[in-house]
């Protein structure tokens, strides 16, 4: 029996040509070159980047030219711009007419103060005023009577002067014809001179007496005016015993009890004007030098902003903060409550057409001096920058970047200060 071998399965292989071998070798070399062209830059990038960070751990922003509004946002509380406190005008027993929280209108009586001493003093001063008025009328009558007496004396002196002048003329005529003696002629002349002096003195005395009477009358009038002013002031004080609301609003805290004995100038109650609210905000000391009265502000109530104006800045610093007041413009927002917390934004400056970046932790971790610009090759390169004004949402870049640069704005602590960082997808 013959056993079959494997000769039937054998195939004769023809020896290939050298050209075919060269073509295969060239193809393999070309593949190796292509692999090298692709791999060498990647290897170089891997070699040059000592730090690798995943892209999903970074926040990338693009530098843009835009307007930058420099502002500060703080939490403020609503305070009453007008909240007068009523004080007792005198000592006495007080009767409250309202309760705390009651709505009141301007001029409404809120409390009544009983002060018998003040009312009795008013009556006494009124009586004194009436007495002075009567005394002034009497003085006027006396002045008229004295003026008549003075006029009578002047008239009598004038009549005497006229008679003396007539006798003197008669004596002159008689002396010319030697009908009277020289002694009678001189007596007539002396009588005329005496009458002239008497008339002159009577006129001057009447004028001086009229001035005296006018002065005394003026003194009485001034005394009456002074007393009238005193009575007017006491009437005002008595009227103030009815303590009225200076504004329309609500009654705040009652500072005294019903029917309590209060002292003069003791605080009784406060009235809050609900139509004049302002926002009091504490601003960090670092912004104090940049704040100025009249700056625009924005108060956020819910999701709706309301315009306002900075109306006051405290000159002192307390706990590294300054106190500011913002007044609403264009009407009060509805539904405000005292001590309500509101977000307040004060607009300090607007810079137009500047290179800006969104604010991020790269400012703190890099000290505001360095940033990492992400290139198309996936490498973030460290560049020095200069930072200008800052707002709540953006920061001005004055040097180191250009518009369109993609910048890492998240924390750069993980970059460990490397010049280049590999960012992987």
C-alpha positions as CSV (number, residue, x, y, z in Angstrom):
1,X,0.0,0.0,0.0
2,X,1.4,3.3,-1.1
3,X,1.1,6.3,1.4
4,X,0.4,9.7,-0.3
5,X,2.7,12.6,0.4
6,X,2.2,16.4,0.2
7,X,3.8,16.8,-3.1
8,X,0.4,17.4,-4.6
9,X,0.0,20.5,-2.4
10,X,3.2,22.1,-3.3
11,X,3.2,25.2,-5.5
12,X,6.2,26.5,-7.3
13,X,7.0,30.2,-6.5
14,X,8.5,32.2,-9.1
15,X,11.3,34.5,-8.1
16,X,10.1,38.2,-8.2
17,X,12.0,40.9,-10.0
18,X,14.1,43.5,-8.2
19,X,11.8,46.4,-9.5
20,X,8.9,45.1,-7.5
21,X,11.0,45.0,-4.3
22,X,12.0,48.6,-4.8
23,X,8.5,49.7,-5.2
24,X,7.4,48.1,-2.0
25,X,10.3,49.6,-0.2
26,X,9.5,53.1,-1.5
27,X,5.9,52.8,-0.5
28,X,6.9,51.7,3.0
29,X,9.3,54.7,3.2
30,X,6.7,57.1,2.1
31,X,4.3,55.8,4.8
32,X,7.1,56.3,7.4
33,X,7.7,59.9,6.2
34,X,4.0,60.8,6.4
35,X,3.9,59.3,9.9
36,X,6.9,61.4,10.8
37,X,5.5,64.6,9.4
38,X,2.3,64.2,11.5
39,X,4.0,62.9,14.6
40,X,7.0,65.1,14.9
41,X,5.1,68.5,15.5
42,X,2.9,66.7,18.0
43,X,5.9,65.3,19.8
44,X,7.5,68.7,19.7
45,X,4.4,70.3,21.2
46,X,4.2,67.6,23.9
47,X,7.9,68.1,24.6
48,X,7.7,71.9,24.8
49,X,4.6,71.9,27.1
50,X,5.5,70.7,30.5
51,X,1.8,71.2,31.8
52,X,-1.3,69.7,30.3
53,X,-4.8,70.9,31.2
54,X,-8.2,69.6,29.9
55,X,-10.2,72.2,28.0
56,X,-13.4,71.5,30.0
57,X,-11.7,72.7,33.1
58,X,-11.0,76.2,31.6
59,X,-13.1,79.2,30.8
60,X,-12.1,80.8,27.6
61,X,-13.1,84.4,26.5
62,X,-12.3,86.5,23.5
63,X,-10.8,90.0,23.9
64,X,-13.1,92.6,22.4
65,X,-13.3,96.3,21.8
66,X,-16.3,97.6,23.7
67,X,-17.5,100.3,26.1
68,X,-16.5,99.7,29.7
69,X,-18.7,100.9,32.5
70,X,-16.8,101.2,35.7
71,X,-19.1,100.6,38.6
72,X,-19.5,99.1,42.0
73,X,-22.4,96.9,43.2
74,X,-23.3,96.7,46.9
75,X,-26.2,95.7,49.1
76,X,-28.2,98.7,50.3
77,X,-31.2,99.1,52.6
78,X,-34.2,101.3,52.1
79,X,-34.4,104.2,54.6
80,X,-36.8,107.0,55.0
81,X,-35.4,110.2,53.7
82,X,-38.0,112.1,55.7
83,X,-38.7,110.7,59.1
84,X,-39.2,113.6,61.5
85,X,-39.4,113.0,65.3
86,X,-42.0,115.0,67.3
87,X,-40.8,116.5,70.6
88,X,-42.9,117.8,73.5
89,X,-43.1,121.6,73.3
90,X,-43.7,122.0,77.0
91,X,-44.0,120.0,80.2
92,X,-47.3,118.4,80.9
93,X,-49.6,115.4,80.6
94,X,-49.8,113.9,77.0
95,X,-52.8,112.3,75.4
96,X,-52.0,110.2,72.4
97,X,-54.5,110.3,69.5
98,X,-52.9,107.6,67.3
99,X,-51.2,104.3,67.7
100,X,-48.0,103.0,66.2
101,X,-48.3,102.0,62.6
102,X,-51.4,104.2,61.9
103,X,-51.6,106.0,58.7
104,X,-51.7,109.8,59.1
105,X,-52.0,112.9,56.9
106,X,-50.1,116.1,57.1
107,X,-51.6,118.4,59.7
108,X,-53.5,115.7,61.6
109,X,-53.4,116.0,65.4
110,X,-51.3,113.1,66.8
111,X,-51.2,114.0,70.4
112,X,-52.4,116.7,72.8
113,X,-50.4,118.1,75.7
114,X,-52.0,119.6,78.8
115,X,-49.9,122.4,80.2
116,X,-51.9,124.6,82.7
117,X,-48.9,126.7,83.5
118,X,-48.3,127.7,79.9
119,X,-52.0,128.5,79.4
120,X,-52.1,130.6,82.6
121,X,-49.0,132.5,81.5
122,X,-50.7,133.2,78.1
123,X,-53.7,134.7,79.9
124,X,-51.5,136.9,82.1
125,X,-49.5,138.2,79.1
126,X,-52.7,138.8,77.2
127,X,-54.0,140.9,80.2
128,X,-50.7,142.9,80.2
129,X,-51.0,143.5,76.5
130,X,-54.6,144.8,76.9
131,X,-53.4,147.1,79.8
132,X,-50.6,148.5,77.6
133,X,-53.1,149.1,74.8
134,X,-55.3,151.1,77.2
135,X,-52.3,153.0,78.4
136,X,-51.3,153.8,74.9
137,X,-54.7,155.2,74.2
138,X,-54.6,157.3,77.3
139,X,-51.1,158.6,76.3
140,X,-52.5,159.6,72.9
141,X,-55.3,161.6,74.6
142,X,-52.8,163.3,77.0
143,X,-50.5,164.1,74.1
144,X,-53.4,165.8,72.2
145,X,-54.4,167.7,75.4
146,X,-50.8,168.9,76.0
147,X,-50.5,169.9,72.3
148,X,-53.6,172.1,72.7
149,X,-52.1,173.7,75.9
150,X,-48.9,174.4,74.1
151,X,-50.8,175.9,71.1
152,X,-52.8,178.1,73.5
153,X,-49.6,179.5,75.1
154,X,-48.2,180.2,71.7
155,X,-51.4,182.0,70.6
156,X,-51.4,184.0,73.9
157,X,-47.8,185.0,73.3
158,X,-48.6,186.0,69.8
159,X,-51.5,188.2,70.9
160,X,-49.3,189.8,73.6
161,X,-46.7,190.5,70.9
162,X,-49.2,192.0,68.6
163,X,-50.5,194.3,71.4
164,X,-46.9,195.3,72.4
165,X,-46.1,196.1,68.8
166,X,-49.2,198.3,68.5
167,X,-48.3,200.2,71.7
168,X,-44.8,200.6,70.5
169,X,-46.0,202.1,67.2
170,X,-48.3,204.5,69.2
171,X,-45.4,205.5,71.4
172,X,-43.2,206.2,68.4
173,X,-45.9,208.4,67.0
174,X,-46.4,210.2,70.3
175,X,-42.7,210.7,70.8
176,X,-42.4,212.4,67.5
177,X,-44.8,215.1,68.6
178,X,-43.5,215.0,72.2
179,X,-46.8,213.9,73.5
180,X,-45.2,211.3,75.9
181,X,-42.2,211.3,78.1
182,X,-39.0,209.5,77.2
183,X,-39.6,207.1,80.0
184,X,-43.0,206.0,78.6
185,X,-41.4,205.6,75.2
186,X,-38.7,203.3,76.5
187,X,-41.2,201.3,78.5
188,X,-43.2,200.7,75.4
189,X,-40.1,199.6,73.6
190,X,-39.1,197.2,76.4
191,X,-42.6,195.8,76.5
192,X,-42.3,195.0,72.7
193,X,-39.0,193.3,73.2
194,X,-40.4,191.3,76.1
195,X,-43.4,190.2,74.1
196,X,-41.1,189.1,71.2
197,X,-39.0,186.9,73.6
198,X,-42.0,185.4,75.2
199,X,-43.5,184.5,71.8
200,X,-40.2,183.0,70.7
201,X,-39.8,180.9,73.8
202,X,-43.4,179.8,73.7
203,X,-43.0,178.5,70.1
204,X,-39.7,176.7,71.0
205,X,-41.2,175.2,74.2
206,X,-44.2,174.0,72.2
207,X,-42.0,172.3,69.7
208,X,-39.8,170.6,72.3
209,X,-42.9,169.5,74.2
210,X,-44.4,168.0,71.0
211,X,-41.1,166.0,70.5
212,X,-41.3,164.8,74.1
213,X,-44.9,163.7,73.7
214,X,-44.1,161.9,70.4
215,X,-41.2,160.1,72.0
216,X,-43.3,159.0,75.0
217,X,-46.0,157.9,72.6
218,X,-43.5,155.9,70.6
219,X,-42.2,154.3,73.7
220,X,-45.7,153.2,74.7
221,X,-46.2,151.8,71.2
222,X,-42.9,149.8,71.3
223,X,-43.9,148.4,74.7
224,X,-47.2,147.3,73.3
225,X,-45.5,145.8,70.2
226,X,-43.1,143.9,72.4
227,X,-46.0,142.6,74.5
228,X,-47.9,141.6,71.4
229,X,-45.0,139.6,70.2
230,X,-44.7,137.9,73.5
231,X,-48.4,137.0,73.5
232,X,-48.1,135.8,69.9
233,X,-45.2,133.5,70.8
234,X,-47.2,132.1,73.8
235,X,-50.2,131.6,71.5
236,X,-47.9,129.6,69.2
237,X,-46.7,127.5,72.1
238,X,-50.2,126.8,73.3
239,X,-51.2,125.9,69.7
240,X,-48.2,123.6,69.5
241,X,-49.7,121.7,72.5
242,X,-51.7,120.0,69.7
243,X,-48.9,118.0,68.1
244,X,-49.6,117.7,64.4
245,X,-48.0,115.5,61.8
246,X,-45.5,117.4,59.6
247,X,-45.8,114.9,56.7
248,X,-48.2,112.3,55.4
249,X,-47.1,108.7,56.2
250,X,-47.3,106.3,59.1
251,X,-46.6,106.6,62.8
252,X,-43.4,105.0,63.8
253,X,-42.5,103.9,67.3
254,X,-44.3,105.6,70.2
255,X,-41.6,106.8,72.6
256,X,-44.0,107.7,75.6
257,X,-46.9,106.0,77.2
258,X,-50.5,107.2,77.2
259,X,-51.2,110.0,79.8
260,X,-47.5,110.1,80.7
261,X,-45.9,113.2,82.2
262,X,-43.4,114.4,79.7
263,X,-40.7,117.0,79.9
264,X,-40.0,119.9,77.5
265,X,-38.2,118.7,74.3
266,X,-38.7,115.0,75.1
267,X,-39.1,112.8,72.1
268,X,-42.7,111.6,71.7
269,X,-43.0,109.7,68.4
270,X,-41.6,109.5,64.8
271,X,-43.5,109.8,61.6
272,X,-42.2,108.1,58.4
273,X,-42.9,109.7,55.0
274,X,-43.7,106.8,52.7
275,X,-43.2,108.9,49.6
276,X,-39.6,109.8,50.3
277,X,-37.5,106.7,50.5
278,X,-33.7,106.5,49.8
279,X,-31.3,103.6,49.6
280,X,-28.4,103.6,52.1
281,X,-25.5,101.6,50.9
282,X,-22.1,100.7,52.4
283,X,-19.3,101.0,49.8
284,X,-15.8,99.5,50.3
285,X,-13.1,102.1,51.2
286,X,-11.2,101.3,48.1
287,X,-13.9,103.0,46.0
288,X,-14.2,106.1,48.3
289,X,-11.9,108.4,46.3
290,X,-13.8,107.6,43.1
291,X,-17.3,108.4,44.4
292,X,-18.9,111.8,43.8
293,X,-22.2,113.3,44.5
294,X,-24.4,113.3,41.4
295,X,-23.2,110.0,39.9
296,X,-25.9,107.9,38.3
297,X,-27.0,104.8,40.1
298,X,-29.2,101.8,39.4
299,X,-31.3,100.1,42.1
300,X,-32.6,96.6,41.4
301,X,-36.0,95.8,42.8
302,X,-36.9,92.2,41.9
303,X,-35.7,91.9,38.3
304,X,-36.6,95.5,37.4
305,X,-33.9,98.3,37.6
306,X,-34.8,101.8,38.7
307,X,-32.7,104.9,38.1
308,X,-31.2,106.8,40.9
309,X,-28.6,109.5,41.8
310,X,-25.9,109.4,44.5
311,X,-26.8,112.3,46.8
312,X,-24.5,111.9,49.7
313,X,-21.1,110.3,50.6
314,X,-20.1,110.0,54.2
315,X,-16.8,111.9,54.9
316,X,-15.6,109.2,57.4
317,X,-14.7,105.6,57.0
318,X,-16.2,103.0,59.4
319,X,-15.2,99.4,59.3
320,X,-13.4,100.0,56.0
321,X,-16.6,101.2,54.4
322,X,-18.2,104.6,53.6
323,X,-21.9,105.3,53.8
324,X,-23.7,106.6,50.7
325,X,-27.3,107.6,50.0
326,X,-29.0,107.0,46.6
327,X,-32.2,108.9,45.7
328,X,-34.7,107.5,43.2
329,X,-35.2,109.5,40.0
330,X,-38.5,109.6,38.1
331,X,-40.7,108.5,41.0
332,X,-40.7,106.0,43.8
333,X,-40.8,102.2,43.0
334,X,-44.0,100.6,44.2
335,X,-44.1,98.3,47.2
336,X,-41.0,99.6,49.0
337,X,-40.6,98.9,52.7
338,X,-38.3,100.4,55.2
339,X,-35.0,98.5,55.8
340,X,-35.7,96.4,52.7
341,X,-32.5,95.0,51.2
342,X,-31.8,96.0,47.5
343,X,-28.9,95.6,45.2
344,X,-27.5,99.0,44.3
345,X,-25.1,99.7,41.4
346,X,-23.2,103.0,41.3
347,X,-21.9,104.0,37.9
348,X,-18.6,105.7,38.4
349,X,-17.1,106.0,34.9
350,X,-17.7,105.0,31.3
351,X,-14.8,104.3,28.9
352,X,-15.6,104.0,25.3
353,X,-13.9,101.7,22.7
354,X,-11.4,100.0,24.9
355,X,-10.1,96.4,24.8
356,X,-12.0,94.4,27.4
357,X,-12.1,90.9,28.8
358,X,-14.7,89.4,31.1
359,X,-13.7,89.4,34.7
360,X,-12.3,86.1,36.0
361,X,-10.1,84.4,38.5
362,X,-7.1,84.9,36.3
363,X,-6.9,88.5,37.6
364,X,-6.4,87.3,41.2
365,X,-4.2,84.2,40.5
366,X,-2.1,86.1,38.0
367,X,-1.9,89.3,39.9
368,X,-3.4,91.1,37.0
369,X,0.0,91.0,35.3
370,X,-0.1,87.8,33.2
371,X,-2.6,86.0,31.0
372,X,-2.6,82.8,28.8
373,X,-3.6,83.2,25.2
374,X,-4.9,80.0,23.6
375,X,-3.7,79.4,20.0
376,X,-5.1,77.3,17.2
377,X,-2.5,74.7,17.9
378,X,-4.0,74.0,21.4
379,X,-1.1,75.7,23.2
380,X,-1.8,78.4,25.8
381,X,1.1,80.8,25.9
382,X,1.9,83.1,28.8
383,X,2.0,86.8,28.0
384,X,2.5,89.8,30.2
385,X,-0.5,92.2,30.3
386,X,-1.5,95.6,31.9
387,X,-4.9,96.0,33.4
388,X,-6.8,99.4,33.5
389,X,-10.2,100.1,34.8
390,X,-12.4,97.3,36.2
391,X,-16.1,96.9,36.3
392,X,-18.3,94.2,37.8
393,X,-18.4,92.2,34.6
394,X,-15.3,93.2,32.6
395,X,-11.8,94.6,32.9
396,X,-9.9,96.9,30.6
397,X,-6.7,95.5,29.0
398,X,-4.3,98.4,28.2
399,X,-1.3,96.3,26.9
400,X,-0.3,92.7,26.1
401,X,-3.4,91.6,24.2
402,X,-5.2,92.3,20.9
403,X,-8.8,92.1,19.8
404,X,-9.7,88.6,18.9
405,X,-7.3,86.8,21.3
406,X,-8.7,83.8,23.1
407,X,-7.7,84.2,26.7
408,X,-8.0,81.8,29.7
409,X,-10.1,83.9,32.2
410,X,-10.5,81.1,34.8
411,X,-7.9,80.4,37.5
412,X,-4.4,79.8,36.2
413,X,-3.0,78.2,39.4
414,X,-2.9,74.9,37.7
415,X,-0.5,76.3,35.0
416,X,2.2,76.6,37.6
417,X,3.7,79.6,35.8
418,X,4.7,77.7,32.7
419,X,5.4,79.6,29.5
420,X,3.3,77.2,27.5
421,X,0.5,74.9,28.5
422,X,-1.0,72.0,26.5
423,X,-4.8,72.2,26.3
424,X,-6.4,68.9,25.5
425,X,-10.0,68.3,24.3
